[in-house]
Amino acid sequence: MIFLWQENGYRFDFDETRIIERIHLANALPGQGVRLFRRKVNQQKVLIGLGRVVEDGWVQLDSPLVTQPGDQFVAHLDSLDGPDLEPG
């Protein structure tokens, strides 16, 4: 199967107001840095938070994320060697 489009990173969509203190990223390794971006209507991504994988793919965010209905977020893992370039 060939995908026509694939998001680079982990995507989260919310349909309610929530306070998120941690997120789960499958296959993430302890110690990896995570950058969280809010996806805007024009498909632009704005950096809104940082975190670090602590164990079993769970990411502890530096500060809680407050979501609103319709919010979209994308989480990108940094390599263990250091931060990757900002996604395009």
C-alpha positions as CSV (number, residue, x, y, z in Angstrom):
1,M,0.0,0.0,0.0
2,I,1.3,3.5,-0.9
3,F,0.0,6.3,1.2
4,L,-0.8,9.5,-0.7
5,W,-0.2,11.7,2.3
6,Q,1.3,11.0,5.7
7,E,1.7,13.4,8.7
8,N,5.3,13.7,9.8
9,G,5.0,13.1,13.6
10,Y,2.2,12.2,15.9
11,R,-1.1,14.0,15.4
12,F,-3.7,14.7,18.1
13,D,-7.2,16.1,17.5
14,F,-9.4,17.3,20.3
15,D,-13.2,17.8,20.4
16,E,-13.5,19.1,23.9
17,T,-11.7,21.4,26.4
18,R,-9.1,19.5,28.3
19,I,-5.9,20.0,30.3
20,I,-3.2,17.6,29.1
21,E,-0.1,17.0,31.3
22,R,1.3,14.1,29.4
23,I,0.9,12.4,26.1
24,H,1.7,8.9,24.8
25,L,3.9,8.3,21.7
26,A,4.2,4.8,20.4
27,N,7.8,3.7,19.8
28,A,9.3,6.7,21.6
29,L,12.5,6.0,23.6
30,P,13.2,7.3,27.1
31,G,15.3,10.4,27.0
32,Q,14.0,11.6,23.6
33,G,13.0,15.3,23.5
34,V,9.5,16.1,22.1
35,R,8.3,19.4,20.5
36,L,4.6,20.0,20.3
37,F,3.1,22.2,17.6
38,R,-0.4,23.6,17.1
39,R,-1.6,23.2,13.6
40,K,-3.2,26.4,12.3
41,V,-6.0,26.6,9.7
42,N,-3.5,27.5,7.0
43,Q,-1.6,24.2,7.8
44,Q,1.2,26.2,9.5
45,K,2.7,24.7,12.6
46,V,3.5,26.9,15.7
47,L,5.7,25.6,18.5
48,I,3.8,25.6,21.7
49,G,5.5,23.2,24.1
50,L,8.4,20.9,24.9
51,G,8.7,17.6,26.8
52,R,10.8,14.5,27.3
53,V,9.9,10.8,27.0
54,V,10.2,9.3,30.5
55,E,9.1,5.7,30.2
56,D,7.0,3.4,28.0
57,G,6.4,6.2,25.5
58,W,4.9,8.6,28.0
59,V,5.9,12.2,27.5
60,Q,5.9,14.6,30.4
61,L,5.2,18.1,29.1
62,D,7.1,21.1,30.5
63,S,3.7,22.8,31.0
64,P,0.2,21.6,30.7
65,L,-1.5,21.9,27.3
66,V,-5.1,23.4,27.3
67,T,-7.1,22.2,24.4
68,Q,-10.3,23.6,22.8
69,P,-12.8,21.9,20.5
70,G,-11.3,21.6,17.0
71,D,-7.6,22.0,18.1
72,Q,-5.0,20.0,16.2
73,F,-1.5,19.3,17.5
74,V,1.5,17.5,16.1
75,A,4.3,16.0,18.3
76,H,7.8,15.5,16.8
77,L,10.5,13.5,18.4
78,D,14.1,14.7,18.5
79,S,16.8,12.2,17.9
80,L,18.7,11.0,20.9
81,D,21.8,12.8,19.5
82,G,20.2,16.2,19.8
83,P,17.3,18.3,18.4
84,D,16.2,17.8,14.8
85,L,15.5,20.6,12.5
86,E,12.0,22.2,12.8
87,P,9.5,20.3,10.6
88,G,8.4,22.0,7.5
